[in-house]
Amino acid sequence: MNMTDFRGLKIGYAFTGSFCTFEKSFEQAEILRKMGAEIIPIMSENASQLSTRFGSAEDNIRKLENIAGCKVIRNISDAEPIGPKNLTDIMVVSPCTSNTAAKLANSITDNTVTMAVKSHLRSGKPVLLAIASNDSLMGSAKNLGILFNMKNYYFVPMKQDDYIKKPASLVAEFSMIPEAVESAIKGIQLRPIIY
């Protein structure tokens, strides 16, 4: 991919709790930063407070703050001004769990990331979702269907990561985030959405 010049682009970059995909998402946040984008880091309460076998909460916060060069937004009150203060041009939720997708599909605002998205959407700007969920093709499929049909929502192309052991799982092709950002800010959904 050609390195697009993202200088001047303000990207809200939000993590939710698919901890096994954090490393891939950190890599893409770093690439976007190197492309010139300003990264506004955001983490859901679970993403910022839970330590797992994939890393400690403290290390994850530190890593994202080092990439962005500023403090992570970690509570609803700090996320609320994103829209009114015009802090973001695009909101990337990477990874986006099925739980978060369900909340967004139903306009539920009950944590830092859902508030960040809601606040950002008030100006009709794009939201890019990097889905990572083991039940995307089961109980969560209906919520993805709703989001596919909602204005201003775009998806990082995704695939079934292990269709034998996890037949309902879908995971974003994280390496396509920069290309998906470029398309979403032009109002275009990259296709195929599902490989």
MARBA-3410 file (N, C-alpha, C, O; in Angstrom, 1 decimal):
195
0.8,-1.2,0.0,0.0,0.0,0.0,0.9,1.2,0.0,1.9,1.3,0.7 ~ 0.5,2.2,-0.8,1.2,3.5,-0.8,0.9,4.2,0.6,-0.2,4.2,1.1 ~ 2.0,4.8,1.1,1.8,5.5,2.4,1.0,6.8,2.1,1.6,7.8,1.5 ~ -0.2,6.9,2.5,-1.1,8.0,2.3,-0.6,9.1,3.3,-0.1,8.8,4.4 ~ -0.7,10.3,3.0,-0.4,11.4,3.9,-1.6,11.7,4.7,-2.6,12.3,4.2
-1.6,11.4,6.0,-2.7,11.6,6.9,-2.4,12.8,7.8,-3.1,13.0,8.8 ~ -1.5,13.7,7.4,-1.2,14.9,8.2,-2.5,15.7,8.3,-3.1,16.0,7.3 ~ -2.8,16.1,9.5,-4.0,16.9,9.8,-5.2,16.1,10.1,-6.2,16.7,10.5 ~ -5.2,14.8,9.9,-6.3,13.9,10.2,-6.3,13.6,11.6,-5.3,13.0,12.2 ~ -7.5,13.8,12.3,-7.6,13.5,13.7,-8.4,12.2,13.8,-9.6,12.2,13.5
-7.7,11.2,14.3,-8.4,9.9,14.4,-8.6,9.5,15.9,-7.7,9.3,16.6 ~ -9.9,9.4,16.2,-10.2,8.7,17.5,-9.9,7.3,17.4,-10.4,6.6,16.5 ~ -9.1,6.7,18.3,-8.7,5.3,18.1,-9.1,4.6,19.4,-8.4,4.7,20.4 ~ -10.1,3.8,19.3,-10.7,3.2,20.5,-10.5,1.7,20.6,-10.7,1.0,19.6 ~ -10.1,1.2,21.8,-10.0,-0.2,22.1,-11.1,-0.7,22.9,-11.5,0.0,23.9
-11.7,-1.8,22.5,-12.6,-2.6,23.4,-12.0,-3.9,23.7,-10.9,-4.2,23.2 ~ -12.7,-4.8,24.4,-12.1,-5.9,25.1,-11.7,-7.2,24.3,-11.6,-8.3,25.0 ~ -11.4,-7.2,23.1,-10.9,-8.4,22.4,-9.3,-8.4,22.6,-8.6,-8.0,21.7 ~ -8.9,-8.8,23.8,-7.5,-8.6,24.2,-6.5,-9.3,23.3,-5.4,-8.9,23.1 ~ -6.9,-10.5,22.7,-6.0,-11.2,21.9,-5.6,-10.5,20.6,-4.7,-10.9,19.9
-6.4,-9.4,20.2,-6.1,-8.7,19.0,-5.4,-7.3,19.3,-5.1,-6.6,18.4 ~ -5.1,-7.0,20.6,-4.5,-5.7,20.9,-3.2,-5.5,20.2,-3.0,-4.3,19.7 ~ -2.3,-6.4,20.1,-1.0,-6.2,19.5,-1.2,-5.8,18.0,-0.5,-4.9,17.6 ~ -2.1,-6.4,17.3,-2.3,-6.1,15.9,-2.9,-4.7,15.8,-2.5,-3.9,14.9 ~ -3.7,-4.3,16.7,-4.3,-2.9,16.7,-3.3,-1.9,17.1,-3.2,-0.8,16.5
-2.4,-2.2,18.1,-1.3,-1.2,18.4,-0.5,-1.0,17.2,-0.1,0.2,16.9 ~ -0.1,-2.0,16.4,0.7,-1.9,15.2,0.1,-0.9,14.3,0.8,-0.1,13.7 ~ -1.2,-1.0,14.1,-1.9,-0.2,13.1,-2.0,1.3,13.6,-1.9,2.2,12.8 ~ -2.2,1.5,14.9,-2.2,2.8,15.4,-0.9,3.5,15.2,-0.8,4.7,14.9 ~ 0.2,2.7,15.4,1.5,3.2,15.2,1.7,3.6,13.7,2.3,4.6,13.4
1.2,2.8,12.8,1.4,3.1,11.4,0.6,4.3,11.0,1.1,5.2,10.3 ~ -0.6,4.5,11.5,-1.4,5.7,11.3,-0.7,6.9,11.8,-0.7,8.0,11.1 ~ -0.1,6.8,12.9,0.7,7.9,13.5,1.9,8.3,12.6,2.2,9.5,12.3 ~ 2.6,7.3,12.1,3.7,7.5,11.2,3.3,8.1,9.9,4.1,8.8,9.2 ~ 2.0,7.9,9.5,1.5,8.4,8.3,1.0,9.9,8.5,0.6,10.5,7.6
1.2,10.4,9.7,0.9,11.8,10.0,-0.3,12.1,10.8,-0.6,13.2,11.1 ~ -1.1,11.1,11.0,-2.4,11.3,11.7,-2.1,11.6,13.2,-1.2,11.2,13.8 ~ -3.0,12.4,13.7,-3.1,12.7,15.2,-4.0,11.6,15.7,-5.1,11.4,15.3 ~ -3.5,10.9,16.8,-4.3,9.8,17.4,-4.8,10.3,18.7,-4.1,10.7,19.6 ~ -6.2,10.2,18.8,-6.8,10.5,20.1,-7.2,9.1,20.7,-8.1,8.5,20.3
-6.4,8.7,21.7,-6.6,7.3,22.2,-7.7,7.2,23.2,-7.9,8.0,24.1 ~ -8.5,6.1,23.1,-9.7,5.9,23.9,-9.7,4.4,24.2,-9.4,3.5,23.4 ~ -10.1,4.1,25.5,-10.2,2.7,25.9,-11.5,2.5,26.7,-11.9,3.4,27.5 ~ -12.2,1.4,26.4,-13.4,1.1,27.3,-12.9,0.8,28.7,-11.7,0.5,28.9 ~ -13.8,0.8,29.6,-13.4,0.4,31.0,-12.8,-0.9,31.1,-11.8,-1.1,31.7
-13.3,-1.9,30.4,-12.7,-3.3,30.4,-11.3,-3.3,29.8,-10.4,-3.9,30.3 ~ -11.2,-2.6,28.7,-9.9,-2.6,28.0,-8.8,-1.9,28.8,-7.7,-2.3,28.7 ~ -9.2,-0.9,29.6,-8.2,-0.2,30.4,-8.0,-0.7,31.8,-7.0,-0.4,32.4 ~ -8.9,-1.6,32.3,-8.8,-2.0,33.7,-8.5,-3.5,33.8,-8.0,-3.9,34.9 ~ -8.6,-4.3,32.8,-8.4,-5.8,33.0,-7.1,-6.2,32.5,-6.7,-5.9,31.3
-6.4,-6.9,33.3,-5.1,-7.6,32.9,-5.5,-9.0,32.5,-6.2,-9.7,33.2 ~ -4.9,-9.4,31.4,-5.2,-10.8,30.9,-3.9,-11.5,30.5,-2.8,-10.9,30.7 ~ -4.0,-12.7,30.0,-2.8,-13.4,29.6,-2.1,-12.7,28.4,-1.0,-13.1,28.0 ~ -2.8,-11.8,27.8,-2.3,-11.0,26.6,-1.6,-9.7,27.0,-1.0,-9.0,26.2 ~ -1.6,-9.4,28.3,-0.9,-8.2,28.8,-1.6,-7.6,30.0,-2.8,-7.8,30.2
-0.9,-6.8,30.7,-1.4,-6.1,31.8,-2.1,-4.8,31.4,-1.8,-4.2,30.4 ~ -3.1,-4.4,32.1,-3.8,-3.2,31.9,-2.9,-2.0,31.8,-3.0,-1.1,30.9 ~ -2.0,-1.9,32.7,-1.0,-0.8,32.8,-0.2,-0.7,31.6,0.1,0.3,31.0 ~ 0.3,-1.9,31.1,1.2,-2.0,29.9,0.4,-1.5,28.7,0.9,-0.8,27.8 ~ -0.9,-2.0,28.6,-1.7,-1.6,27.4,-1.9,-0.1,27.4,-1.9,0.5,26.3
-2.2,0.5,28.5,-2.4,2.0,28.6,-1.2,2.7,28.2,-1.2,3.6,27.4 ~ -0.1,2.3,28.8,1.2,2.9,28.5,1.6,2.8,27.0,2.1,3.8,26.4 ~ 1.4,1.6,26.4,1.7,1.4,25.0,0.9,2.4,24.1,1.4,3.0,23.2 ~ -0.4,2.5,24.4,-1.3,3.4,23.6,-0.9,4.8,23.8,-0.9,5.6,22.8 ~ -0.6,5.2,25.0,-0.2,6.6,25.3,1.1,6.9,24.6,1.3,8.0,24.1
2.0,6.0,24.6,3.3,6.2,23.9,3.1,6.4,22.4,3.8,7.2,21.8 ~ 2.2,5.6,21.8,1.9,5.7,20.4,1.3,7.1,20.1,1.7,7.8,19.1 ~ 0.3,7.5,20.9,-0.5,8.7,20.6,0.2,9.9,21.1,0.0,11.0,20.5 ~ 1.1,9.8,22.1,1.7,11.0,22.6,0.8,11.8,23.5,1.1,13.0,23.8 ~ -0.2,11.2,24.1,-1.1,11.9,25.0,-1.8,10.8,25.9,-1.8,9.6,25.6
-2.6,11.3,26.9,-3.3,10.4,27.8,-4.5,9.7,27.1,-5.1,10.3,26.2 ~ -4.7,8.5,27.5,-5.9,7.8,27.0,-7.2,8.3,27.7,-7.2,8.5,28.9 ~ -8.2,8.5,26.9,-9.5,8.8,27.4,-10.1,7.5,27.9,-10.3,6.5,27.2 ~ -10.5,7.5,29.3,-10.9,6.2,29.9,-12.2,6.3,30.7,-12.5,5.4,31.5 ~ -12.9,7.4,30.5,-14.2,7.5,31.2,-15.2,8.3,30.3,-14.8,9.1,29.5
-16.5,8.1,30.6,-17.6,8.7,29.9,-17.5,10.2,29.8,-17.7,10.9,28.8 ~ -17.2,10.9,31.0,-17.2,12.3,31.0,-16.1,12.9,30.2,-16.2,14.0,29.6 ~ -14.9,12.2,30.1,-13.9,12.7,29.2,-14.1,12.4,27.7,-13.6,13.1,26.8 ~ -15.0,11.4,27.4,-15.3,11.1,26.0,-16.4,12.0,25.5,-16.5,12.2,24.3 ~ -17.3,12.5,26.3,-18.4,13.3,25.9,-18.1,14.5,25.0,-18.8,14.8,24.1
-17.0,15.3,25.3,-16.7,16.5,24.6,-16.1,16.2,23.1,-15.9,17.2,22.4 ~ -15.9,15.0,22.8,-15.2,14.7,21.5,-16.0,15.3,20.3,-15.4,16.0,19.5 ~ -17.3,15.2,20.3,-18.1,15.8,19.2,-18.2,17.3,19.4,-17.9,18.0,18.4 ~ -18.7,17.8,20.5,-18.8,19.2,20.7,-17.5,20.0,20.4,-17.6,21.1,19.9 ~ -16.4,19.4,20.8,-15.1,20.2,20.6,-14.4,19.8,19.3,-13.3,20.2,19.0
-15.1,19.0,18.4,-14.6,18.6,17.1,-13.2,18.0,17.2,-12.3,18.4,16.4 ~ -13.0,17.1,18.1,-11.7,16.5,18.3,-11.3,15.4,17.3,-10.1,15.1,17.2 ~ -12.3,14.9,16.5,-12.0,13.8,15.6,-12.6,14.0,14.3,-13.7,14.5,14.1 ~ -11.9,13.5,13.3,-12.4,13.5,11.9,-13.0,12.1,11.6,-14.0,12.0,10.8 ~ -12.5,11.1,12.2,-13.0,9.7,12.0,-12.7,9.0,13.3,-11.8,9.2,14.1
-13.6,8.1,13.7,-13.5,7.2,14.9,-13.2,5.8,14.4,-14.0,5.2,13.7 ~ -12.1,5.2,14.9,-11.8,3.8,14.6,-12.0,3.0,15.9,-11.4,3.4,16.9 ~ -12.8,2.0,15.9,-13.0,1.1,17.0,-12.2,-0.2,16.7,-12.7,-1.0,15.9 ~ -11.1,-0.4,17.3,-10.2,-1.5,16.9,-9.4,-2.0,18.1,-8.5,-1.3,18.6 ~ -9.8,-3.2,18.6,-10.8,-4.1,18.1,-12.2,-3.6,18.6,-12.4,-2.9,19.6
-13.2,-4.1,17.8,-14.6,-3.8,18.2,-15.3,-5.2,18.5,-15.4,-6.0,17.6 ~ -15.6,-5.4,19.8,-16.2,-6.7,20.2,-17.7,-6.7,19.7,-18.3,-5.7,19.4 ~ -18.2,-7.9,19.8,-19.6,-8.1,19.5,-20.5,-7.4,20.5,-21.6,-6.9,20.1 ~ -20.1,-7.3,21.7,-20.8,-6.5,22.8,-20.9,-5.1,22.4,-21.9,-4.5,22.5 ~ -19.8,-4.5,22.0,-19.7,-3.1,21.6,-20.6,-2.9,20.3,-21.3,-1.9,20.2
-20.5,-3.8,19.3,-21.2,-3.7,18.1,-22.7,-3.7,18.4,-23.5,-2.9,17.8 ~ -23.2,-4.6,19.4,-24.6,-4.6,19.7,-25.0,-3.3,20.3,-26.1,-2.8,20.0 ~ -24.2,-2.7,21.2,-24.6,-1.4,21.8,-24.7,-0.3,20.7,-25.6,0.4,20.7 ~ -23.7,-0.3,19.8,-23.7,0.7,18.8,-25.0,0.5,17.9,-25.6,1.5,17.5 ~ -25.3,-0.7,17.5,-26.4,-1.0,16.7,-27.7,-0.6,17.3,-28.7,-0.2,16.6
-27.8,-0.5,18.6,-29.0,-0.2,19.4,-28.9,1.2,20.1,-29.7,1.5,20.9 ~ -27.9,2.0,19.7,-27.7,3.3,20.2,-27.6,3.3,21.7,-28.1,4.2,22.4 ~ -26.9,2.3,22.3,-26.7,2.3,23.8,-25.4,3.0,24.1,-24.3,2.6,23.5 ~ -25.4,3.9,25.0,-24.3,4.6,25.4,-24.0,4.4,26.9,-24.6,5.1,27.8 ~ -23.2,3.5,27.3,-23.0,3.1,28.7,-21.5,3.0,29.1,-21.2,2.5,30.2
-20.6,3.3,28.2,-19.2,3.2,28.5,-18.4,4.3,27.7,-19.0,5.0,26.9 ~ -17.1,4.3,27.9,-16.3,5.3,27.3,-16.3,5.3,25.8,-16.5,6.3,25.1 ~ -16.2,4.1,25.2,-16.1,3.9,23.8,-17.5,4.2,23.1,-17.5,4.9,22.1 ~ -18.6,3.7,23.7,-19.9,4.0,23.1,-20.2,5.5,23.2,-20.8,6.1,22.3 ~ -19.8,6.2,24.3,-20.0,7.6,24.4,-19.1,8.4,23.3,-19.5,9.3,22.7
-17.9,7.9,23.2,-17.0,8.5,22.2,-17.6,8.4,20.8,-17.6,9.4,20.0 ~ -18.1,7.3,20.4,-18.7,7.1,19.1,-20.0,8.0,19.0,-20.1,8.7,18.0 ~ -20.8,8.0,20.0,-22.0,8.8,19.9,-21.7,10.3,19.8,-22.3,11.0,19.0 ~ -20.7,10.7,20.6,-20.4,12.1,20.5,-19.8,12.5,19.2,-20.1,13.5,18.6 ~ -18.9,11.6,18.6,-18.3,11.8,17.3,-19.4,11.8,16.2,-19.3,12.6,15.3
-20.4,10.9,16.3,-21.4,10.8,15.3,-22.3,12.0,15.2,-23.0,12.2,14.1 ~ -22.4,12.9,16.2,-23.3,14.0,16.2,-23.1,14.9,15.0,-24.0,15.6,14.5 ~ -21.8,14.9,14.4,-21.5,15.7,13.2,-21.6,14.9,11.9,-21.2,15.4,10.9 ~ -22.1,13.7,12.0,-22.2,12.9,10.8,-20.9,12.4,10.2,-20.8,12.2,9.0 ~ -19.9,12.2,11.0,-18.6,11.8,10.6,-18.5,10.3,10.6,-19.2,9.6,11.3
-17.5,9.7,9.9,-17.4,8.2,9.8,-16.9,7.5,11.0,-16.0,8.1,11.7 ~ -17.4,6.3,11.2,-17.0,5.4,12.3,-16.5,4.1,11.6,-17.3,3.6,10.8 ~ -15.3,3.7,11.8,-14.7,2.5,11.2,-14.6,1.4,12.3,-13.9,1.6,13.3 ~ -15.2,0.3,12.1,-15.2,-0.8,13.0,-14.3,-1.9,12.6,-14.4,-2.4,11.4 ~ -13.4,-2.4,13.5,-12.5,-3.5,13.2,-13.1,-4.7,14.1,-12.6,-4.8,15.2
-14.0,-5.4,13.6,-14.7,-6.5,14.3,-13.7,-7.6,14.7,-12.9,-8.0,14.0 ~ -13.9,-8.0,16.0,-13.1,-9.2,16.5,-14.0,-9.9,17.5,-14.2,-9.5,18.6 ~ -14.7,-11.0,17.0,-15.7,-11.7,17.8,-15.8,-13.1,17.4,-15.8,-13.5,16.3 ~ -15.9,-14.0,18.4,-16.1,-15.4,18.2,-17.6,-15.8,17.8,-17.8,-16.9,17.4 ~ -18.5,-14.8,18.0,-19.9,-15.2,17.6,-20.5,-14.2,16.6,-21.7,-14.0,16.6
-19.7,-13.7,15.7,-20.2,-12.7,14.7,-21.2,-13.3,13.8,-22.1,-12.6,13.3 ~ -21.1,-14.6,13.5,-22.0,-15.3,12.6,-23.0,-16.1,13.3,-23.7,-16.9,12.7 ~ -23.2,-15.8,14.6,-24.3,-16.5,15.4,-25.2,-15.3,16.0,-25.8,-14.6,15.2 ~ -25.2,-15.3,17.3,-26.1,-14.3,17.9,-25.8,-12.8,17.6,-26.7,-12.0,17.6 ~ -24.5,-12.5,17.2,-24.2,-11.2,16.9,-24.4,-10.8,15.5,-24.3,-9.6,15.2
-24.7,-11.7,14.6,-24.9,-11.4,13.2,-25.9,-10.3,13.0,-25.8,-9.5,12.1 ~ -27.0,-10.4,13.7,-28.1,-9.4,13.5,-27.6,-8.0,13.8,-28.0,-7.0,13.1 ~ -26.8,-7.8,14.8,-26.2,-6.5,15.1,-25.3,-6.0,14.0,-25.3,-4.8,13.7 ~ -24.5,-6.9,13.4,-23.6,-6.4,12.3,-24.5,-6.1,11.1,-24.2,-5.1,10.4 ~ -25.6,-6.8,10.9,-26.5,-6.5,9.8,-27.1,-5.1,10.0,-27.2,-4.3,9.0
-27.5,-4.8,11.2,-28.0,-3.4,11.5,-27.0,-2.4,11.2,-27.3,-1.4,10.5 ~ -25.8,-2.6,11.7,-24.7,-1.6,11.4,-24.3,-1.5,10.0,-24.0,-0.4,9.5 ~ -24.4,-2.6,9.2,-24.1,-2.5,7.8,-25.1,-1.5,7.1,-24.7,-0.9,6.1 ~ -26.3,-1.4,7.7,-27.3,-0.5,7.1,-27.5,0.8,7.7,-28.4,1.6,7.4 ~ -26.6,1.1,8.7,-26.6,2.4,9.4,-25.7,3.4,8.7,-24.6,3.1,8.3
-26.1,4.6,8.6,-25.3,5.7,8.0,-24.1,6.0,8.8,-24.1,5.9,10.0 ~ -23.0,6.2,8.2,-21.7,6.6,8.8,-20.9,5.5,9.4,-19.8,5.8,9.9 ~ -21.4,4.3,9.3,-20.6,3.1,9.8,-19.9,2.4,8.7,-20.5,2.2,7.6 ~ -18.7,2.1,8.9,-17.8,1.4,7.9,-17.1,0.3,8.6,-16.9,0.3,9.8 ~ -16.7,-0.7,7.8,-16.0,-1.9,8.4,-14.7,-2.1,7.8,-14.5,-2.0,6.6
-13.7,-2.5,8.6,-12.5,-3.0,8.1,-12.8,-4.4,7.6,-13.5,-5.2,8.3 ~ -12.4,-4.7,6.3,-12.7,-6.1,5.8,-12.2,-7.1,6.8,-11.3,-7.0,7.5 ~ -13.0,-8.2,6.9,-12.8,-9.2,7.9,-12.9,-10.6,7.3,-13.3,-10.8,6.1 ~ -12.4,-11.6,8.1,-12.4,-13.0,7.6,-12.8,-13.9,8.8,-12.7,-13.5,9.9 ~ -13.1,-15.1,8.4,-13.3,-16.2,9.4,-11.8,-16.7,9.8,-11.2,-17.2,8.9
-11.4,-16.4,11.0,-10.0,-16.7,11.3,-9.7,-18.1,11.5,-8.6,-18.6,11.3 ~ -10.7,-18.9,12.0,-10.6,-20.3,12.1,-11.9,-21.0,12.0,-12.6,-21.3,13.0 ~ -12.3,-21.2,10.7,-13.7,-21.7,10.5,-14.0,-23.1,10.9,-15.1,-23.5,10.9 ~ -12.9,-23.9,11.2,-13.1,-25.2,11.7,-13.4,-25.2,13.2,-14.4,-25.8,13.7 ~ -12.5,-24.6,14.0,-12.6,-24.6,15.5,-13.6,-23.5,16.0,-14.2,-23.7,17.0
-13.7,-22.4,15.2,-14.6,-21.3,15.6,-15.4,-20.9,14.4,-15.1,-19.8,13.8 ~ -16.4,-21.7,14.0,-17.1,-21.5,12.8,-17.9,-20.2,12.7,-18.3,-19.7,11.6 ~ -18.2,-19.5,13.9,-19.0,-18.3,13.9,-18.1,-17.0,14.0,-18.6,-15.9,14.1 ~ -16.8,-17.2,14.1,-15.9,-16.1,14.4,-15.6,-15.3,13.1,-15.4,-15.8,12.0 ~ -15.5,-14.0,13.3,-15.0,-13.0,12.3,-14.0,-12.1,13.0,-14.2,-11.6,14.1
-12.9,-11.9,12.3,-11.9,-11.0,12.8,-11.4,-10.1,11.6,-11.2,-10.5,10.5 ~ -11.3,-8.8,11.9,-10.9,-7.8,11.0,-9.5,-8.1,10.5,-8.6,-8.7,11.2 ~ -9.2,-7.8,9.2,-7.8,-7.8,8.7,-7.2,-6.5,9.1,-7.2,-5.5,8.4 ~ -6.6,-6.5,10.3,-6.1,-5.3,10.9,-5.1,-4.5,10.0,-5.1,-3.3,10.1 ~ -4.4,-5.2,9.2,-3.4,-4.6,8.3,-4.1,-3.7,7.3,-3.4,-2.9,6.6
-5.4,-3.8,7.1,-6.1,-3.0,6.2,-6.7,-1.7,6.8,-7.4,-1.0,6.1 ~ -6.4,-1.5,8.1,-7.0,-0.3,8.7,-6.6,1.0,8.0,-7.5,1.8,7.8 ~ -5.4,1.2,7.7,-5.1,2.5,7.0,-5.8,2.7,5.7,-6.4,3.8,5.4 ~ -5.9,1.6,4.9,-6.7,1.7,3.7,-8.2,1.9,3.9,-8.8,2.7,3.2 ~ -8.7,1.3,5.0,-10.1,1.4,5.3,-10.4,2.8,5.8,-11.5,3.4,5.6
-9.4,3.4,6.6,-9.6,4.8,7.0,-9.7,5.7,5.8,-10.6,6.6,5.8 ~ -8.8,5.6,4.9,-8.8,6.4,3.7,-10.1,6.3,3.0,-10.6,7.3,2.5 ~ -10.6,5.1,2.8,-11.9,4.9,2.1,-13.0,5.5,2.9,-13.9,6.2,2.3 ~ -13.1,5.2,4.2,-14.2,5.7,5.0,-14.3,7.2,5.0,-15.4,7.8,5.0 ~ -13.2,7.9,5.1,-13.3,9.4,5.1,-13.7,9.9,3.7,-14.1,11.1,3.6
-13.7,9.1,2.7,-14.2,9.4,1.4,-15.7,8.9,1.2,-16.3,9.1,0.2 ~ -16.2,8.2,2.2,-17.5,7.7,2.2,-17.7,6.4,1.4,-18.7,6.1,1.0 ~ -16.6,5.6,1.4,-16.6,4.4,0.6,-16.3,3.2,1.5,-15.4,3.3,2.4 ~ -17.1,2.1,1.4,-16.8,0.9,2.1,-15.9,0.0,1.3,-16.3,-0.3,0.2 ~ -14.8,-0.4,1.9,-13.9,-1.4,1.2,-14.6,-2.7,1.0,-15.4,-3.1,1.9
-14.4,-3.3,-0.2,-15.1,-4.6,-0.4,-14.0,-5.6,-1.0,-13.1,-5.1,-1.6 ~ -14.2,-6.9,-0.8,-15.3,-7.5,0.0,-15.2,-7.2,1.5,-14.1,-7.1,2.0 ~ -16.3,-7.1,2.1,-16.3,-6.8,3.5,-15.9,-8.1,4.3,-15.2,-8.0,5.2 ~ -16.4,-9.2,3.8,-16.1,-10.5,4.4,-15.4,-11.4,3.4,-15.9,-11.6,2.3 ~ -14.2,-11.9,3.7,-13.4,-12.7,2.8,-13.9,-14.1,2.9,-13.4,-15.0,2.2
END
